[in-house]
Amino acid sequence: MASSSRLKPGETGKVSLSVDPAGKKGPISKTAQVVSNDPVRPVITLTVTMNVKDDLHMGQLNAGQIFKEGCGSCHVEQGRGKKGFDLFRADCFMCHNAGRSSSITQMSRKPERELFKAIRDGVENSMMPGWALEKGGPLNDSEIESLVRIIRDPN
């Protein structure tokens, strides 16, 4: 919708587009055409692109919130009491196999101490929180070590 249906030469206006993201996920775009009496460019096409997140992950969370309230049911509870690949599959796989984070193949190339530190303390400037009990997470050092072992040698 334009701010005015008619603009005089030299006037400016605003164009508003609305998008219904229901049922959509990932990159989408919307186009609109602006029609004028300009003999050189009588129609201008505007394209707006956006990345639609699913309903569960719409909010801007800080990394530590993953252990609280609704997030913990997917990101913590499913892996409670598990180790190694069972723990990775329950709590890590959803992010590390979905293109949101490093894949297990990429992580397997990192030194063990770097992996341990990343899992224990988190990764700065990312959504990866520290999973150690001391950081507010659910994992003890033995559980973290089991993840490091399976990441370094997933076979």
C-alpha positions as CSV (number, residue, x, y, z in Angstrom):
1,M,0.0,0.0,0.0
2,A,1.4,3.4,-1.0
3,S,1.1,6.4,1.3
4,S,-0.8,8.1,-1.6
5,S,-2.4,6.7,-4.7
6,R,-1.1,9.7,-6.7
7,L,2.2,11.6,-6.3
8,K,3.1,14.6,-8.3
9,P,6.5,14.7,-10.1
10,G,9.3,15.1,-7.5
11,E,7.1,14.1,-4.6
12,T,8.0,11.1,-2.4
13,G,5.9,8.6,-0.5
14,K,6.2,5.4,1.4
15,V,5.3,1.9,0.3
16,S,4.2,-0.6,2.9
17,L,4.1,-4.3,2.4
18,S,2.6,-6.8,4.7
19,V,3.6,-10.5,4.8
20,D,1.8,-13.4,6.4
21,P,4.5,-15.8,7.5
22,A,2.0,-18.5,8.6
23,G,3.1,-21.9,7.4
24,K,6.4,-20.5,6.0
25,K,9.9,-21.1,7.2
26,G,13.3,-20.0,5.9
27,P,14.1,-17.5,3.2
28,I,11.0,-16.0,1.5
29,S,10.5,-12.9,-0.6
30,K,7.6,-10.7,-1.6
31,T,7.4,-8.4,-4.6
32,A,5.2,-5.4,-5.3
33,Q,4.9,-3.4,-8.4
34,V,4.7,0.4,-8.5
35,V,3.0,1.8,-11.6
36,S,3.7,5.3,-12.8
37,N,3.3,7.4,-15.9
38,D,7.0,7.6,-16.3
39,P,7.6,6.7,-20.0
40,V,11.0,5.2,-19.4
41,R,10.1,3.1,-16.4
42,P,6.4,2.8,-16.1
43,V,6.6,-0.2,-13.7
44,I,9.1,-0.6,-10.9
45,T,9.3,-3.9,-9.1
46,L,10.3,-3.9,-5.4
47,T,11.4,-7.1,-3.8
48,V,11.7,-7.6,0.0
49,T,13.5,-10.7,1.3
50,M,13.3,-12.1,4.8
51,N,14.2,-15.2,6.8
52,V,11.2,-16.6,8.7
53,K,12.0,-18.5,11.9
54,D,9.7,-21.2,13.2
55,D,7.3,-20.3,16.0
56,L,9.3,-21.9,18.7
57,H,12.5,-19.9,17.9
58,M,11.1,-16.5,17.0
59,G,12.3,-14.7,20.1
60,Q,15.7,-13.4,20.7
61,L,17.0,-15.6,23.5
62,N,20.4,-15.4,25.2
63,A,22.3,-18.6,25.3
64,G,21.6,-19.3,28.9
65,Q,17.9,-19.4,28.4
66,I,18.2,-22.7,26.6
67,F,18.2,-24.4,30.0
68,K,15.1,-22.7,31.3
69,E,11.4,-23.0,30.9
70,G,10.1,-24.3,27.5
71,C,13.5,-24.6,25.9
72,G,14.8,-27.1,28.4
73,S,12.2,-29.7,27.5
74,C,13.9,-30.1,24.1
75,H,17.5,-29.0,24.8
76,V,18.1,-30.6,28.2
77,E,15.5,-33.1,29.4
78,Q,15.8,-35.5,26.5
79,G,19.5,-36.0,27.2
80,R,19.4,-36.2,31.0
81,G,21.4,-39.2,32.2
82,K,22.8,-40.1,28.8
83,K,26.4,-40.0,27.5
84,G,28.2,-40.1,24.3
85,F,26.3,-40.4,21.1
86,D,23.0,-40.9,22.9
87,L,23.5,-37.5,24.6
88,F,24.6,-35.9,21.4
89,R,21.6,-37.2,19.5
90,A,19.2,-36.2,22.3
91,D,20.4,-32.6,23.0
92,C,22.9,-31.5,20.4
93,F,21.9,-33.0,17.1
94,M,18.9,-30.7,16.6
95,C,21.2,-27.6,16.2
96,H,24.4,-29.3,15.0
97,N,22.7,-31.1,12.2
98,A,20.2,-28.5,11.1
99,G,22.7,-26.0,9.6
100,R,22.4,-23.6,12.5
101,S,25.7,-24.6,14.0
102,S,28.9,-26.5,13.2
103,S,28.3,-30.0,12.0
104,I,29.8,-32.9,13.8
105,T,32.3,-33.3,10.9
106,Q,33.5,-29.7,11.3
107,M,33.7,-30.1,15.1
108,S,35.7,-33.3,14.8
109,R,38.6,-31.4,13.3
110,K,39.0,-29.3,16.4
111,P,41.5,-30.2,19.2
112,E,39.9,-32.1,22.2
113,R,40.7,-29.3,24.7
114,E,39.0,-26.7,22.4
115,L,35.9,-28.9,22.1
116,F,35.8,-29.5,25.9
117,K,36.1,-25.7,26.5
118,A,33.4,-24.9,24.0
119,I,31.0,-27.4,25.5
120,R,31.9,-26.5,29.1
121,D,32.1,-22.7,28.8
122,G,30.2,-21.9,25.6
123,V,31.3,-20.1,22.5
124,E,31.4,-16.3,22.7
125,N,29.3,-14.3,20.2
126,S,27.2,-17.4,19.4
127,M,24.1,-19.1,20.7
128,M,26.2,-21.9,22.2
129,P,25.9,-21.7,25.9
130,G,28.2,-23.3,28.5
131,W,26.7,-26.6,29.3
132,A,28.7,-27.2,32.5
133,L,26.9,-27.3,35.8
134,E,29.1,-24.4,36.9
135,K,27.7,-22.3,34.0
136,G,24.1,-23.1,34.8
137,G,23.9,-26.0,32.4
138,P,23.0,-29.7,33.0
139,L,26.3,-31.5,32.3
140,N,29.1,-32.6,34.6
141,D,32.7,-33.1,33.3
142,S,32.2,-36.8,32.6
143,E,29.2,-36.1,30.4
144,I,31.1,-33.3,28.6
145,E,34.1,-35.7,28.0
146,S,31.7,-38.3,26.6
147,L,30.5,-35.7,24.0
148,V,34.1,-34.7,23.1
149,R,35.0,-38.4,22.5
150,I,32.0,-39.0,20.2
151,I,32.6,-35.7,18.3
152,R,36.3,-36.5,17.8
153,D,35.5,-40.1,16.6
154,P,31.8,-40.3,15.5
155,N,32.3,-43.8,14.0
